[in-house]
């Protein structure tokens, strides 16, 4: 095995790790979107009997903020996943060069 083969093997391992991480981030984003969808709606599980209106409103506000955070996190993971995929896909020329291709 030559030094070039070792480098090519390391590059392939790097690509594999990037692709795996991209998939994991996609899965995480899907999970965040599912969680956000479950949190949508006005029913926070607390009725509105006497002296509970402020509790219901506080919980509704907290759930709304949490839903917004989940949506933002999902967008961030999708952006990061896309970046990892583009890095892995954009370096095919390097892989070809290390393997002796054009």
Secondary structure, DSSP 4 states (H G I P E B T S, - for coil): --HHHHHHHHHHHHHHHHHHHHHHHHHHHHHHHHHHHHH-SS--S----TT-HHHHHHHHHHHHHHHHHHHHHHHHHHHHHHHHHHHHHHTHHHHHHHTT--
